[in-house]
Amino acid sequence: MAAYSISDSLLKLATERMPVPEVILLRGCFASAMLLAIILRTGDTQPRVFARNPRVLVRALFEVLLIVTYVNAIRDLPLGEAVAVIQTTPIFMTAWAAIVWKERVSTGGWLAILAGFIGIMLIVKPSASGISLPMGLAIASSAAAAGRDLITRRISREVPSMMIAFTSVLASALAGLALSLTEEWLAPTAADLAVLAAAAAFVTIANYAIILAYRASDVSVVTPFRYASVLFSLILSFMIWGHIPDLLSWIGIPIVVAAGLYTLTGGNLFRSKQR
């Protein structure tokens, strides 16, 4: 989670000088090269298994939606608040599983969903004219992350995790390339490339570490640690940009974290049963 937060901070720094599509493209290229090197090193490709699982491509589409909305959001928002909003992903997942997949959710689970959305509103602080575009993008990125994680649950375990990750970052790079055709290209400096290469390295480390963690323990044990990224992001946001959340955000952030933790550990998401 610390590595994810550092990667996000570097992405936000990059967007201060470069267009978002170019940032997505370059980070995607660096991350794809790093993951490809790992895959070739381990020999864990299994192309036939990969071809039999089209859900991997659906997951990549959700990843594209996530990265495009999220990078645009953190460009204009304080990092801590943006990360707190995206941590509502388990709440979106639980609501989707209950409404669409007809999975059982307890009364406490529904109360956690309600509390989570109240927490979002405290962070987002909608005005009479509605929700600001950056906050709307942050919420959209959370919904996209929920779709990505839900489809991941339905991908066969025989598909290598690194191949799934590689497909997603490659799709993100291609999306950045397509979007960059609509904006003026800014020649990156050596410093720009170093920042984006570091962002790619940290997100690759984070992905690899989380795979190892999930394989070494139960999902219900590992997943709550995702909320550590909120703390890391708040600290980095203060250290780099000097940002301190306002009172409503300080109230909303722990509500979101508590609701998400209850959703994850209360048996509503990972232990639910079909009706």
Buried (B, 14 or more C-beta within 10 A) or exposed (E): BBBBBBBBBBBBBBBEBBBBBBBBBBBBBBBBBBBBEBBEEEEEBEEEBBEEBEBBEBBBBBBBBBBBBBBBBBBBBBBBBBBBBBBBBBBBBBBBBBEEEEBBBEEEBBEBBEBBBBBBBBBBBEEEEEBBEBBBBBBBBBBBBBBBBBBBEEBEEEBBBBBBBBBBBBBBBBBBBEBBEEEEEEEBEEEBEEBBBBBBBBBBBBBBBBBEBBEEEEBBEBBBEBBBBBBBBBBBBBEEBEBEBEEEBEBBBEBBBBBBBBBBBBBBBBEBEEE
